[in-house]
Amino acid sequence: MGPVLTFIASYWWLIFPLSAVAGPWLRRYNRRLERRRQYRLEMARARSATRVEEQRVTRVNAQQLRNALRTHDEIDDRWWSYEINLATIISYPMLVDVREPLTRAFHQAKGRADMLRPPTGAVVEDPRAFVEYRDAVIEYAAAFDVAEREARRRKQADFSPIERESLERARRLVMIAADEAATPAERQTAYRKARTELDGLIEIPLAGAQELERTIARELDP
């Protein structure tokens, strides 16, 4: 019989006191193991839920980004319809008078939204960047609505009767300049006279002036 077996045979009775001492320790150890196992399971469930939530938020943000871009385009189109239509701008000159606080606020909001707009096809991964752009578009839309309503309410009321007569002559001349039924010479003459009438009254949008000048130039070239 080996030494170990001899010891066990001689001191077998130690099993009972040792069990009494070791039992509580083993139970505590098993409870710790069970708590760790439960913790790992909870963490795994939490990570899984987080991934699902991130995917959901990504989808929501993608849709919200599309909505913000669409709103941005719609306001741009509304402004563009004024910018290239000089006759309409002459009727509502406040929209190009940056001395007006509402007009200045609109153009500043447009500039900020344009600056923050993500490139076409880009994925906005930073939530803060998305929120900043979305809020800029909301501000742009609100600023344009306010400026447009006020411009349509006031029309040419800020001008003297003589100035309003000049504006009306300029509006009629611009319509002749834009009329494709008129001869190129008539259109060019009307446009030059309109610019003279508007000189010192309003600053016509560059885009509208350039577009009208290009159409007249194309007809004059042949």
C-alpha positions in Angstrom: 0.0 0.0 0.0 1.4 3.4 -1.0 2.0 6.3 1.3 -1.1 8.2 0.0 -3.4 5.2 0.5 -1.9 4.6 3.9 -2.5 8.2 4.9 -6.2 8.1 3.6 -6.7 4.8 5.4 -5.3 6.2 8.6 -7.1 9.5 8.5 -10.3 8.8 6.7 -12.3 10.5 9.4 -10.9 13.9 8.3 -13.2 13.8 5.4 -16.2 15.0 7.5 -14.6 18.1 9.0 -13.0 19.0 5.7 -16.3 18.7 4.0 -17.9 20.9 6.5 -15.3 23.5 5.9 -15.0 23.1 2.1 -18.8 22.8 1.4 -19.7 26.5 1.9 -16.6 27.6 -0.1 -17.5 25.3 -3.0 -21.1 26.6 -3.0 -19.8 30.2 -3.1 -17.4 29.3 -5.9 -20.2 27.7 -7.9 -22.4 30.7 -7.3 -19.7 33.0 -8.7 -19.3 30.7 -11.7 -23.1 30.9 -12.3 -23.1 34.7 -11.9 -20.3 35.0 -14.4 -22.1 32.7 -16.8 -25.3 34.8 -16.5 -23.3 38.0 -16.9 -21.7 36.7 -20.1 -25.2 35.7 -21.4 -26.6 39.1 -20.6 -23.7 40.9 -22.3 -24.1 38.7 -25.4 -27.8 39.6 -25.5 -27.1 43.3 -24.9 -24.5 43.3 -27.8 -27.0 41.5 -30.0 -29.7 44.0 -29.1 -27.3 46.9 -29.7 -26.4 45.6 -33.2 -30.1 45.3 -34.1 -30.8 48.8 -32.8 -27.8 50.2 -34.7 -29.1 48.6 -37.9 -32.6 50.1 -37.2 -31.2 53.5 -36.5 -29.1 53.3 -39.7 -32.2 52.6 -41.7 -34.1 55.4 -40.0 -31.3 57.9 -40.5 -30.9 56.8 -44.2 -34.6 57.6 -44.7 -34.3 60.8 -42.7 -31.3 61.8 -44.8 -33.4 61.2 -48.0 -36.2 63.4 -46.5 -33.7 66.2 -45.7 -32.2 66.0 -49.2 -35.6 66.1 -50.8 -36.7 69.1 -48.7 -33.4 70.8 -49.6 -34.0 70.3 -53.3 -37.6 71.5 -53.0 -36.6 74.7 -51.4 -33.8 75.2 -54.0 -36.4 74.7 -56.8 -38.7 77.2 -55.3 -35.9 79.8 -55.0 -34.6 78.9 -58.5 -38.1 79.7 -60.0 -37.6 83.2 -58.7 -33.9 83.5 -59.5 -34.2 82.7 -63.2 -37.5 84.6 -63.7 -36.5 88.3 -63.6 -40.1 89.5 -64.1 -41.2 87.7 -60.9 -38.2 89.1 -59.0 -39.1 92.6 -60.1 -42.6 92.0 -58.8 -41.2 90.8 -55.4 -37.9 92.6 -55.1 -37.5 92.0 -51.3 -36.2 88.5 -52.1 -33.0 89.9 -53.5 -32.6 92.9 -51.1 -30.0 91.6 -48.6 -30.5 94.8 -46.6 -33.8 93.2 -45.4 -33.2 91.1 -42.3 -35.6 88.3 -43.5 -33.9 88.2 -46.9 -30.4 88.1 -45.3 -31.5 85.3 -42.9 -32.8 83.3 -45.8 -29.6 83.6 -47.8 -27.5 82.8 -44.8 -29.6 79.7 -44.0 -29.3 78.6 -47.6 -25.6 79.0 -47.5 -25.3 77.0 -44.4 -27.5 74.2 -45.7 -25.5 74.1 -49.0 -22.2 73.9 -47.1 -23.4 71.0 -44.8 -25.1 69.1 -47.6 -23.3 65.7 -48.1 -22.0 64.8 -51.5 -24.3 62.9 -53.8 -24.3 59.2 -52.9 -22.3 59.8 -49.7 -23.2 57.8 -46.5 -23.5 60.0 -43.4 -22.1 57.8 -40.6 -21.7 60.5 -38.0 -25.1 61.1 -36.3 -24.0 64.6 -35.3 -23.2 65.5 -38.9 -26.6 64.2 -40.0 -28.5 66.2 -37.2 -26.5 69.3 -38.1 -27.4 69.1 -41.8 -31.1 68.2 -41.0 -31.5 71.2 -38.7 -29.8 73.4 -41.3 -32.3 72.3 -43.9 -35.2 72.9 -41.5 -33.9 76.4 -40.8 -33.4 77.0 -44.6 -37.0 76.0 -45.4 -38.4 78.1 -42.5 -36.4 81.2 -43.5 -37.4 80.9 -47.1 -41.1 80.5 -46.2 -41.0 83.6 -44.0 -39.1 85.7 -46.6 -41.4 84.6 -49.4 -44.6 85.4 -47.6 -43.3 88.8 -46.6 -42.0 89.6 -50.1 -45.4 88.7 -51.6 -47.2 90.8 -49.0 -45.1 93.8 -49.5 -44.5 93.5 -53.3 -43.2 96.9 -54.3 -44.6 98.9 -51.4 -41.1 100.0 -50.3 -40.6 102.0 -53.5 -41.8 105.4 -54.4 -44.5 105.8 -57.1 -41.8 106.9 -59.6 -39.7 103.9 -58.7 -42.6 101.6 -59.0 -43.2 102.9 -62.5 -39.6 102.2 -63.4 -40.0 98.7 -62.0 -43.2 98.1 -64.0 -41.5 99.3 -67.2 -38.5 97.0 -66.4 -40.9 94.0 -65.8 -42.6 94.5 -69.2 -39.2 94.9 -70.9 -37.9 91.7 -69.3 -41.0 89.9 -70.6 -40.2 91.1 -74.1 -36.6 90.0 -73.7 -37.7 86.6 -72.7 -40.3 86.3 -75.4 -39.1 83.9 -78.1 -41.6 85.3 -80.5 -39.8 88.7 -80.5 -36.8 89.2 -82.8 -33.3 88.9 -81.4 -32.8 92.6 -81.8 -36.0 93.4 -80.0 -35.1 91.1 -77.2 -31.6 92.5 -76.8 -32.9 96.1 -76.9 -35.6 95.3 -74.3 -33.1 93.6 -72.0 -30.7 96.6 -72.2 -33.5 99.0 -71.4 -34.7 96.8 -68.5 -31.2 96.8 -67.0 -31.1 100.6 -67.3 -34.6 100.9 -65.6 -33.4 98.6 -62.7 -30.1 100.3 -62.2 -30.0 101.6 -58.6 -33.4 100.0 -57.7 -32.7 96.3 -57.3 -29.9 93.9 -57.9 -31.2 91.3 -60.3 -30.0 87.7 -59.7 -26.9 86.8 -61.6 -28.3 83.4 -62.7 -31.4 84.9 -64.2 -29.5 87.6 -66.0 -26.9 85.1 -67.4 -29.6 82.7 -68.6 -31.5 85.5 -70.4 -28.3 86.9 -71.9 -27.3 83.4 -73.2 -30.6 82.9 -74.9 -30.4 86.3 -76.6 -26.7 85.8 -77.6 -27.5 82.4 -79.2 -30.1 84.1 -81.4 -27.8 87.0 -82.3 -24.8 84.7 -83.2 -26.2 83.4 -86.5 
